[in-house]
Amino acid sequence: MLAFAVEEAGARRLGLSRDVRERLLALIDRREQQALGFALDIKDLPPSEIKKRLAPFVAESERQGLALLTVEQRSTLQQMQIAYRGMESLADPDMARVLELT
């Protein structure tokens, strides 16, 4: 999700300051470096297990990045993600909760 925020168009749509965008880029770089070793440890696992093991890491990365955004920017970023993923995003349990889907 953070990739949308740091792309030129996304940063403009979110109204990110230069400082926040640089902090997000630094966070993404740091987390990608941390993920390299982790990826080597899980590379031989079945795809479903890889997804399961990566989920907490991805969630923590997004939590750290979203903490740098305002509430309005977070909402806009979620809208951008829904637009990108389309109807598939409605199957995501977190998105369903946000949208109050049953």
N, C-alpha and C positions, 0 to 999 in steps of 0.2 A: 504494500500500500504506500509506503514511503517513497517509492520510486516515482509515483505520480506527483508527489509534492515537490520533488527537486528538479523535475524536468522543467524546461523554460516556460512552457505554456501553463503547466500546473502551478509553478511558483507565482506566475503572474495572476492566475485565477484566484489563488489563495491570498494574494497580497502579502507574500512573505517578504520580510525585510532581508537585506543582504546577510546580516548577521545570523538570522535564524536559518536561512538556506545553507550557509556555510557550516553551521552546527549540525544540521541534518546530514549534509554530505560527509562530515567527519564521523558522525555516528554510523552511517551506512558503511563507510570504509572500515571502521573499527570492528563492526559486527561481521562483515564479510571475512576479515582476517581471522576472527575467532571461529567462524564457521568452517574454514578450510580444514583444520585439524579434526573437527567433529565429523565432517563429511567423509574423511578417510576412515574413521572408525566405523561408520555405518554403511559404507558403499556396497558391501556384499549382502546386505539384508534385503528381504522382499520389499517392494515399493510401499506396501501398506504399513510395514514396520518403520520404514524410513520416514514416512509422513508423520506417523505417531511420535517418533523420537524428535523430529524437527519442530513439531507444533509448539512446545514450550519456548524454544529458542526464538522462533518467529514471533510469538506473542510478546515476549519480553522486548524484542527489538522494536516492535510496533508501539508498545507501551512507552518506551523511552523516547521514541520519536514524537508520538502524539503529545507527550508532556511538554514539548517545545511549542506547541500550537495553541491558539486560542480555541475556545469552544466553537465559535463560528467557523474557524478554519477547519476544525475536525469534522464538523457537519458537512462542509463543502467537500472535503476530501472523501468522505463516505459516499456522497452523491457522485463524485467522479469515479469512484471504484464501481458503484452500481452501474453507471452508464457504460463503463468499459467491459464489465463482466456480463452485463445483460441479465436475462432471466436466471442464469446459473447462480447469480449471487443470492437469490432468494432461498436456495437450498442450504446456504451457510447458516448454521445455528445462531451465530452471533448476530448476523444481519437480520434474521427472522425475529430475534428478540428485540433489536433496535426498532424494527418496523412493526412490532407487536403482531406478528403473524402467528396463526395457530395451525 
